[in-house]
Amino acid sequence: MKSITLRNIPDELLNRLRTLSIVEKRSLNNEILMILEKGLARESEYKTNCKNHLTMDTQIKIWQNLCGQWKDNRSTDEIIRDIIDSRTEGRSVDL
């Protein structure tokens, strides 16, 4: 089994780790391993599920919060025309 050395651990962090290891009745080494395993599992799950994008539920909530907030003096047809006109060449658009 491999080992690593951690340097420059802030005193406050080390004290918190020691306290948690006592509470959980684990050695300091085992407590650090548990924290790393949990953190990596959460990080991996986040990266796998989210892929650095917002979830659909979050996107829906954002859109719901924005609903009715947009103020524009243009008509709907003018807004649509402006959107279409501002698109870049090379993409076909079917509305």
N, C-alpha and C positions, 0 to 999 in steps of 0.2 A: 504494500500500500504506500502511496506517495505521501509526502508531507510538504508543507509550505511554511514560510516564515512571514509574519505580518510585522511591519515596522510602522512607527509613528502613530500608534493607536492613541487617540486622545484619552486622557485619564477618565473623563466622564463616561465615555463609551465603554471602556474597560470595566468601570465600576458597575454600569448597568448590566453588562454581560455577566459579571460575577454574581450580582444579585439575582438575576434571572436563573442562572445555573443552580443557585442554592434553592430557589423557590421550586424549580422543576426537578430538583434532586438528580442533577446530571453533573458530570465534570464540565469544566469550562470548555474543554475541547469538544465534547459531545454537544454542548449547547450551541456552540458556534456552528458546528456541522448541521444541526437541526435548523437553525436560522437560515443558513445558506441553502439547504435543500428546499425549505418552504419558499424562500424568496425566488429561487430559480424556477420552481414549479409555477409560481404565480406569474413570473415574468414570461416564461415559456407559453403559458396558457393565454396571457394577454397578447403576445406576439402572434400566436397561432389564430386566435379568434378575431382579433381586431385588425391585424395587419396594418397598424398605424392609421386606421380609419375609424370614424365614429360608427357606433352600432346603429342599426336602423331605428331602434327606439329613441336613441339620443337625437338622431337627425329629425325624427318626427316631432319630438318635443321642441327642438329649435325652430322648426317651421311653424308649429302651433303658436309659439311665443311671438313670432314675427307677423303672423296673420293679422291683417288690419292695421299694421304699423306703417306700411309704406305709403308715403304721400307723394303724389305725382299729378301735375295738372294736365298731362297728356291723356289722350283717349287710349283705350286698350289697343286699337288698331295702330296708333302711332308708336306705342311702346313695342309692339310686336315687330313693326317695320324697322325700328331702331335696332332691335336685337338682331334681326336677320341681316341688316346692313353692316353690323359691326363684326360679323363672323368672318373668319379667315377663309381664303380661297382653298379649294381642294377638298372640301367636305360637302357631300350632298346632304341636303336637309329635306325631310318630308314632314310637313306639319299636318 
